[in-house]
Amino acid sequence: MHILLAEDDPVISDAVVRALKRAGYAVDSVANGSEADAVLHGQGFDLAIIDLGLPRLSGIEVIKRMRARKCTVPILILTAQDGIDDRVRGLDAGADDYMCKPFALPELEARVRALTRIELSARETALLEVLLLRAGRLVNKEQLVDHLCGWGEEVSNNAIEVYVHRLRKKIEHSGLRIVTLRGLGYCLERPDAVA
C-alpha cells in the first residue's frame, strides 16, 4: 500500500513516516498543499493523509480538488483543527476520516488499516490465495477452477476471467499485478518484480 502524507511539521511528518514504514507501508511525504495536489494528480496512492493547515494550498482545497477530479483515494485528515465545524467541513469536503492532533500512533495505524482494507468475495479470496501461493509462476485456468470449485461444481472460463478482472481492479494499487498469458493462464507478479 502506497500512502501520501501531506504534513508541514517536520517532527510529526518524520514520526508518522517512520511508524507507517515500520508497519509495512510505502510512504511519500510532502510539506505543502501545492506539492500534495501535484503528486496526487499524477501518482497512484492508496491513501492520502492530509493536514488542513498546509502552506501554499490548504488541506481543504487539496481535498476539494481531488474530489473534483473524481479521485477516489481514501483521505484521512490529520490536523490540530479540532472544532466540530472543522470536522464537518473536512468530511463534507470529501475526507473519509478525521483525526485530531495530538494523536497516538497506534490509533493512526488502526485508522490507516481500516481505510485501506480491501473487501474481497470468497471466490476472489480463493483466487488471490492460489495466485499468491504460486507467485511468479504460471497458473492455468484449470488449476484455478480446481481451486475455486468443489466437486460437481462447474465454472466456465468466462467466469474465471470475470473473477480475475474484479480482483485486478481491487488490488491495482497494492503493488501486485496479475498478468494474463494469452492461452496459458495467469501469473501474479510480486512487488519486487513489478517495474
C-alpha positions, 0 to 999 in steps of 0.5 A: 500500500502506497500512502501520501502524507501531506504534513508541514511539521517536520517532527510529526511528518518524520514520526508518522513516516517512520511508524507507517514504514515500520508497519509495512507501508510505502510512504511519500511525504510532502510539506505543502498543499501545492506539492500534495495536489501535484503528486496526487494528480499524477501518482497512484496512492492508496491513501492520502493523509492530509493536514488542513493547515498546509502552506501554499494550498490548504488541506481543504482545497487539496481535498476539494480538488481531488474530489473534483477530479473524481479521485477516489483515494481514501483521505484521512485528515490529520490536523490540530483543527479540532472544532466540530465545524472543522470536522464537518467541513473536512468530511463534507469536503470529501475526507473519509476520516478525521483525526485530531492532533495530538494523536497516538500512533497506534490509533493512526495505524488502526485508522490507516488499516481500516481505510485501506482494507480491501473487501474481497468475495470468497471466490476472489479470496480463493483466487488471490490465495492460489495466485499468491501461493504460486507467485511468479509462476504460471497458473492455468485456468484449470488449476484455478477452477480446481481451486475455486470449485468443489466437486460437481461444481462447474465454472466456465472460463468466462467466469474465471476471467470475470473473477480475475478482472474484479480482483485486478481492479481491487488490488491495482494499487497494492503493488501486485499485478496479475498478468494474463498469458494469452492461452496459458493462464495467469501469473501474479507478479510480486512487488519486487518484480513489478517495474 
